Amino acid sequence: MYQTIEYTSIDGDIVIPGYIPPSPGPASLLTAPLIATNSNSDSISPFLDADGNNIEIVSNTYENGKGIIKLQKECKQIGNGAFYECGSLASITIPNSVTSIGERAFAGCISLTGITIPDKVTSIGAGAFAGWTGAASTDNIIFPNEQLKIKYFESNDAFNSWKSLTSVTIPDSVTSIGEGAFSYCNSLTGITIPDSVTSIGDGAFEGCNSLTGITIPDSVTSIGDGAFEGCNSLTGITIPDSVTTIGNYAFQSCTSLTGITIPDSVTTIGQYAFRYCTSLTGITIPDKVTFIRDHAFSDCTKLNNISIPNSVTEIDDGTFYNCSSLTGITIPDKVTSIGDHAFRDCSSLTGITIPDSVTSIGEGAFSGCTSLTGIAIPNSVTSIGERAFRDCSSLTGITIPESVTSIGEGAFAGWTGATSTDNIIFPNEQLKIKYFEGGYAFNNWKSLTSVTIPDSVTTIGIWAFYRCNSLTSITIPNTVTSINVYAFNSCNSLTGITIPNSVTSIGKNAFEYCKALANANLGNGITSIKARTFGVCNLLTNIAIPDNVTEIGNNAFESCVALTNITIPSKVSNISDNAFRFCNSMRSITVLPTKPPVLGSQVFRDISYESVFYVPSGSVDAYKSATNWSDYAKIIQPIPE
């Protein structure tokens, strides 16, 4: 026996997911509908019988303002995603035979504003009516009984993306608000949650950006992850004493929230709970809180007053990251660790007392605290993480206690006002040597004028003295065997450097952009000049490449515009691209190898038109015919006797 389903549409007959209209021909030739796919379901079965079998769609016609879907037999179930994103569907009459409506069955039907559920329906799947962007009231869904209505209100995504929703009546017997239940209901300005509700699900009101206030009843014990995330018109909220946990992201990006009272019952504040609450100026954390999860208050840029109770034992990663208005804070005596980036970029923080319970200071913990003028590290601390005090530009010195056994790379980098490396008081020589050998050690110490490198240092770490703009000279001890990449890059007041014979390697870019460097004395231990080692050393006039060097890297001396002559030692076998490019004062290039080294492209581009290449007398023809050397055949001459 055939069954029909009537509907109206704003644009003729609707496209039913899963139904492939037949080619013209007798109805008797129609076959069961194919299973189709879309973004929300692996398979779509729009209409099912009591046993869950697909029902054949005989036809789908639209005449005289009414659509009729003809089914092969009686429908008991409307399947998951049956009418998903049928955007032109304006109304539909669900047959009285239907007992269940699947998940997202009518989701995304943006022209639907209401529907009547037949009496026999006992179950409705999550998000069955989500995405009705034109519906203004939850009362527009007529449920056959209160029990089914309550079940749907408690389900996930119930009214998700009802962008025109202005009125909500939550039944008094509802005990939970499901995940995403009212998320992105952009027109919702207020809502009353009944006393029966005990939990607010994850993302329940996420993105309700017109919601200005909400009262949470005393019955609620938990607020889920992201429950009010992105409610950027919410100015205030009262959390009742019954709540014990504030979930992750619960109030993230509530940019208009100026104040909030956290009740004494709360023991845990989740990660990112109040992140980007950029209007929040103060907050009191109750005494029972033992955990403040990572980034809980990060990017609260107006937060200037916060009280942390003695119950807290750990300041987690990024907890107060970029709280740029925070001027001071007291860390409780029970705290044992300060997490990575915990106070990073708290640019107004002038002072902080670290209690003697703390044993570790995490990576970047106080990085970017540009107003911090002093800090005392207690004897309990055993480790200071990488970049822990980086870019604390108002700090000029610090004393490391004897308890500290490890200091991470660049822990004190970026102290732009510090003038001497001796301003860091290390507890022992071993720890001092380790720090000097680590990367970024005194990176960006723009006022640094005095450096004492310990005699036992064997390596100068990567970026160690990068952009130390006031450094005019430095003595490298003969214990040093390697100078790493970018070690003295952009030290643009450095006028001279002597590399001892103990040094066997200099990393790429090591002295690049040392624009005042006039003299560089290189020890005989060096076997290669790496890429850009002396690039853009504008005043370099005197440098002797050591006899043991076998290769010169790309751009090694590029734009050394004051360099007038250079001698390539006899062991050099390779000169890479652009090595002496733009050395436009170069007049004399003496090349000692009898066999022409492999020459890259544009090695001597834009050297002076007066330049002369001097090569061994027996090799002149070889040089004139060698690849890329031949470009300079007219100015290649034998070395004068």
Backbone hydrogen bonds, N-H to C=O, Kabsch-Sander energy under -0.5 kcal/mol:
donor,donor_aa,acceptor,acceptor_aa,energy
3,Q,71,L,-1.7
5,I,69,I,-2.1
7,Y,67,G,-1.9
8,T,91,S,-2.1
10,I,88,S,-2.4
11,D,12,G,-0.5
16,I,14,I,-0.7
19,Y,16,I,-2.4
20,I,18,G,-0.6
29,L,26,P,-2.1
30,L,27,A,-2.0
36,A,34,L,-0.5
36,A,44,I,-0.6
38,N,41,S,-1.6
41,S,38,N,-0.8
44,I,36,A,-1.4
45,S,43,S,-0.5
48,L,77,Q,-2.6
49,D,53,N,-2.0
52,G,49,D,-1.9
55,I,47,F,-2.4
58,V,56,E,-0.8
58,V,70,K,-2.5
59,S,70,K,-1.3
61,T,68,I,-2.3
63,E,66,K,-2.4
66,K,63,E,-1.4
67,G,7,Y,-3.5
68,I,61,T,-2.8
69,I,5,I,-2.7
70,K,59,S,-2.7
70,K,68,I,-0.6
71,L,3,Q,-3.6
71,L,69,I,-0.6
72,Q,56,E,-2.6
76,K,48,L,-2.5
77,Q,48,L,-2.2
78,I,100,S,-2.4
79,G,46,P,-2.2
79,G,77,Q,-0.7
81,G,103,E,-2.2
82,A,79,G,-1.8
83,F,105,A,-3.1
84,Y,81,G,-1.3
85,E,107,A,-3.1
86,C,83,F,-2.0
87,G,85,E,-1.9
89,L,86,C,-1.6
90,A,8,T,-2.5
91,S,8,T,-1.5
93,T,6,E,-2.6
94,I,92,I,-0.7
98,V,95,P,-1.5
99,T,76,K,-3.4
100,S,76,K,-1.3
101,I,123,S,-2.3
102,G,78,I,-3.1
104,R,126,A,-1.4
105,A,102,G,-1.6
106,F,128,A,-2.4
107,A,104,R,-0.7
108,G,130,A,-2.6
109,C,106,F,-1.4
110,I,108,G,-1.8
112,L,109,C,-1.8
113,T,90,A,-0.5
115,I,140,N,-1.8
117,I,115,I,-0.5
117,I,142,I,-3.0
121,V,118,P,-1.2
122,T,99,T,-3.2
123,S,99,T,-1.1
125,G,101,I,-2.9
127,G,156,N,-1.2
128,A,125,G,-1.5
130,A,127,G,-1.3
131,G,160,N,-3.9
132,W,129,F,-0.6
133,T,131,G,-1.6
135,A,132,W,-1.4
138,T,167,S,-1.6
140,N,137,S,-1.7
141,I,138,T,-1.6
142,I,115,I,-2.9
142,I,140,N,-0.7
143,F,141,I,-0.9
149,K,145,N,-1.6
150,I,146,E,-2.5
151,K,147,Q,-2.1
152,Y,148,L,-2.1
153,F,149,K,-2.4
154,E,150,I,-1.8
155,S,151,K,-0.5
155,S,152,Y,-1.2
157,D,179,E,-3.2
158,A,155,S,-0.9
159,F,181,A,-2.7
160,N,157,D,-0.7
161,S,183,S,-3.4
162,W,159,F,-1.5
163,K,161,S,-1.8
165,L,162,W,-1.8
166,T,136,A,-2.5
167,S,136,A,-1.9
170,I,168,V,-0.6
174,V,171,P,-1.7
177,I,199,S,-2.2
178,G,153,F,-0.9
178,G,176,S,-0.6
180,G,202,D,-1.8
181,A,178,G,-1.8
182,F,204,A,-2.8
183,S,180,G,-0.8
184,Y,206,E,-3.1
185,C,182,F,-1.4
186,N,184,Y,-1.5
188,L,185,C,-1.5
189,T,187,S,-0.5
193,I,191,I,-0.6
193,I,215,T,-0.7
197,V,194,P,-1.5
198,T,175,T,-3.6
199,S,175,T,-1.2
200,I,222,S,-2.0
201,G,177,I,-3.0
201,G,199,S,-0.6
203,G,225,D,-2.0
204,A,201,G,-1.8
205,F,227,A,-2.8
206,E,203,G,-0.9
207,G,229,E,-3.0
208,C,205,F,-1.8
209,N,207,G,-2.0
211,L,208,C,-1.5
212,T,189,T,-2.0
213,G,189,T,-0.9
214,I,236,G,-0.6
215,T,191,I,-0.7
216,I,214,I,-0.6
216,I,238,T,-0.8
220,V,217,P,-1.5
221,T,198,T,-3.2
222,S,198,T,-1.2
223,I,245,T,-1.5
224,G,200,I,-2.9
224,G,222,S,-0.5
226,G,248,N,-2.5
227,A,224,G,-1.7
228,F,250,A,-2.6
229,E,226,G,-0.9
230,G,252,Q,-3.1
231,C,228,F,-1.8
232,N,230,G,-2.0
234,L,231,C,-1.6
235,T,212,T,-1.7
236,G,212,T,-0.7
237,I,259,G,-0.6
238,T,214,I,-0.7
239,I,237,I,-0.6
239,I,261,T,-1.0
243,V,240,P,-1.4
244,T,221,T,-2.2
245,T,221,T,-0.9
246,I,268,T,-2.2
247,G,223,I,-2.1
247,G,245,T,-0.6
249,Y,271,Q,-2.3
250,A,247,G,-1.6
251,F,273,A,-2.7
252,Q,249,Y,-1.2
253,S,275,R,-3.3
254,C,251,F,-1.5
255,T,253,S,-1.6
257,L,254,C,-1.6
258,T,235,T,-1.8
258,T,256,S,-0.6
259,G,235,T,-0.8
261,T,237,I,-0.9
262,I,260,I,-0.6
262,I,284,T,-0.6
266,V,263,P,-1.4
267,T,244,T,-2.9
268,T,244,T,-1.4
269,I,291,F,-2.0
270,G,246,I,-2.9
270,G,268,T,-0.5
272,Y,294,D,-1.6
273,A,270,G,-1.6
274,F,296,A,-2.8
275,R,272,Y,-0.9
276,Y,298,S,-1.8
277,C,274,F,-1.6
278,T,276,Y,-1.9
280,L,277,C,-1.5
281,T,258,T,-1.4
282,G,258,T,-0.6
283,I,305,N,-1.7
285,I,283,I,-0.5
285,I,307,S,-1.8
289,V,286,P,-1.3
290,T,267,T,-2.1
291,F,267,T,-1.3
292,I,314,E,-0.6
293,R,269,I,-2.8
293,R,291,F,-0.6
295,H,317,D,-1.8
296,A,293,R,-1.5
297,F,319,T,-2.0
298,S,295,H,-0.8
299,D,321,Y,-3.6
300,C,297,F,-1.3
301,T,299,D,-1.5
303,L,300,C,-1.5
304,N,281,T,-2.7
305,N,281,T,-1.3
307,S,283,I,-1.5
308,I,306,I,-0.5
312,V,309,P,-1.4
313,T,290,T,-1.3
315,I,337,S,-2.2
316,D,292,I,-0.9
316,D,314,E,-0.8
318,G,340,D,-2.2
319,T,316,D,-1.7
320,F,342,A,-2.6
321,Y,318,G,-1.2
322,N,344,R,-3.6
323,C,320,F,-1.7
324,S,322,N,-1.8
326,L,323,C,-1.6
327,T,304,N,-0.5
329,I,351,G,-0.5
331,I,329,I,-0.6
331,I,353,T,-0.8
335,V,332,P,-1.3
336,T,313,T,-2.7
337,S,313,T,-0.7
338,I,360,S,-2.2
339,G,315,I,-3.3
339,G,337,S,-0.6
341,H,363,E,-2.6
342,A,339,G,-1.8
343,F,365,A,-2.8
344,R,341,H,-0.9
345,D,367,S,-3.4
346,C,343,F,-1.6
347,S,345,D,-1.8
349,L,346,C,-1.6
350,T,327,T,-2.0
350,T,348,S,-0.5
351,G,327,T,-0.8
353,T,329,I,-0.7
354,I,352,I,-0.6
354,I,376,A,-0.6
358,V,355,P,-1.6
359,T,336,T,-3.3
360,S,336,T,-1.1
361,I,383,S,-2.1
362,G,338,I,-2.9
362,G,360,S,-0.5
364,G,386,E,-2.3
365,A,362,G,-1.7
366,F,388,A,-2.9
367,S,364,G,-0.9
368,G,390,R,-3.0
369,C,366,F,-1.7
370,T,368,G,-1.9
372,L,369,C,-1.4
373,T,350,T,-1.5
373,T,371,S,-0.5
374,G,350,T,-0.6
376,A,352,I,-0.5
377,I,375,I,-0.5
377,I,399,T,-0.5
381,V,378,P,-1.5
382,T,359,T,-3.2
383,S,359,T,-1.3
384,I,406,S,-2.2
385,G,361,I,-3.0
387,R,409,E,-1.8
388,A,385,G,-1.7
389,F,411,A,-2.5
390,R,387,R,-1.3
391,D,413,A,-2.6
392,C,389,F,-1.3
392,C,413,A,-0.5
393,S,391,D,-1.7
395,L,392,C,-1.9
398,I,423,N,-1.7
400,I,398,I,-0.5
400,I,425,I,-2.9
404,V,401,P,-1.5
405,T,382,T,-3.0
406,S,382,T,-1.3
408,G,384,I,-2.9
410,G,439,G,-1.3
411,A,408,G,-1.4
413,A,410,G,-1.3
414,G,443,N,-4.0
415,W,412,F,-0.6
416,T,414,G,-1.7
417,G,393,S,-0.5
418,A,415,W,-1.4
421,T,450,S,-1.7
423,N,420,S,-1.7
424,I,421,T,-1.5
425,I,398,I,-2.8
425,I,423,N,-0.7
426,F,424,I,-0.9
432,K,428,N,-1.6
433,I,429,E,-2.7
434,K,430,Q,-2.1
435,Y,431,L,-2.0
436,F,432,K,-2.4
437,E,433,I,-2.0
438,G,434,K,-0.9
438,G,435,Y,-0.7
440,Y,462,I,-3.6
441,A,438,G,-0.7
442,F,464,A,-2.4
443,N,440,Y,-1.0
444,N,466,Y,-3.9
445,W,442,F,-1.6
446,K,444,N,-1.7
448,L,445,W,-1.5
449,T,419,T,-2.6
450,S,419,T,-2.0
453,I,451,V,-0.6
457,V,454,P,-1.7
460,I,482,S,-2.2
461,G,436,F,-1.0
461,G,459,T,-0.6
463,W,485,V,-2.4
464,A,461,G,-1.7
465,F,487,A,-3.0
466,Y,463,W,-1.1
467,R,489,N,-2.6
468,C,465,F,-1.5
469,N,467,R,-1.6
471,L,468,C,-1.4
472,T,470,S,-0.5
476,I,474,I,-0.6
476,I,498,T,-0.5
480,V,477,P,-1.6
481,T,458,T,-3.5
482,S,458,T,-1.4
483,I,505,S,-2.4
484,N,460,I,-2.6
484,N,482,S,-0.5
486,Y,508,K,-1.6
487,A,484,N,-1.7
488,F,510,A,-2.2
489,N,486,Y,-0.8
490,S,512,E,-2.8
491,C,488,F,-1.6
492,N,490,S,-1.8
494,L,491,C,-1.5
495,T,472,T,-2.0
496,G,472,T,-0.8
497,I,519,N,-1.6
499,I,497,I,-0.5
499,I,521,N,-3.6
503,V,500,P,-1.5
504,T,481,T,-3.1
505,S,481,T,-1.3
507,G,483,I,-3.5
509,N,531,A,-1.9
510,A,507,G,-1.4
511,F,533,T,-2.1
512,E,509,N,-0.7
513,Y,535,G,-2.5
514,C,511,F,-1.5
515,K,513,Y,-1.7
517,L,514,C,-1.5
518,A,495,T,-2.7
519,N,495,T,-1.6
520,A,542,N,-1.9
521,N,497,I,-2.9
522,L,520,A,-0.7
526,I,523,G,-1.2
527,T,504,T,-1.0
529,I,551,E,-2.3
530,K,506,I,-0.6
530,K,528,S,-0.7
532,R,554,N,-1.5
533,T,530,K,-1.7
534,F,556,A,-2.4
535,G,532,R,-0.9
536,V,558,E,-3.8
537,C,534,F,-1.2
538,N,536,V,-1.3
540,L,537,C,-1.6
541,T,518,A,-2.0
542,N,518,A,-2.0
544,A,520,A,-0.7
545,I,543,I,-0.6
549,V,546,P,-1.5
550,T,527,T,-3.4
551,E,527,T,-0.8
552,I,574,N,-2.3
553,G,529,I,-3.9
555,N,577,D,-1.8
556,A,553,G,-1.6
557,F,579,A,-3.0
558,E,555,N,-1.1
559,S,581,R,-3.0
560,C,557,F,-1.6
561,V,559,S,-1.8
563,L,560,C,-1.5
566,I,588,S,-1.8
568,I,590,T,-3.6
571,K,547,D,-0.5
572,V,569,P,-1.3
573,S,550,T,-3.3
574,N,550,T,-1.2
575,I,598,V,-3.1
576,S,552,I,-2.9
578,N,601,S,-2.0
579,A,576,S,-1.5
580,F,603,V,-2.1
581,R,578,N,-1.4
582,F,605,R,-2.9
583,C,580,F,-1.5
584,N,582,F,-1.8
586,M,583,C,-1.7
587,R,564,T,-3.6
588,S,564,T,-1.9
589,I,612,V,-2.5
590,T,566,I,-2.6
590,T,588,S,-0.5
591,V,589,I,-0.6
591,V,614,Y,-3.4
592,L,568,I,-2.5
592,L,590,T,-0.6
598,V,573,S,-2.7
600,G,575,I,-2.7
600,G,598,V,-0.5
603,V,600,G,-0.7
605,R,602,Q,-1.2
607,I,604,F,-1.6
608,S,583,C,-0.6
608,S,586,M,-0.6
611,S,608,S,-1.7
612,V,587,R,-2.0
613,F,635,I,-2.8
614,Y,589,I,-2.9
614,Y,612,V,-0.5
615,V,613,F,-0.5
615,V,637,Q,-2.6
619,S,616,P,-2.2
620,V,617,S,-0.7
623,Y,619,S,-2.5
624,K,620,V,-2.4
625,S,621,D,-1.3
626,A,622,A,-1.0
626,A,623,Y,-0.6
629,W,627,T,-1.4
630,S,626,A,-2.4
631,D,628,N,-0.9
632,Y,629,W,-2.3
633,A,630,S,-1.6
635,I,632,Y,-1.7
636,I,633,A,-1.1
637,Q,613,F,-3.5
637,Q,635,I,-0.6
639,I,615,V,-2.2
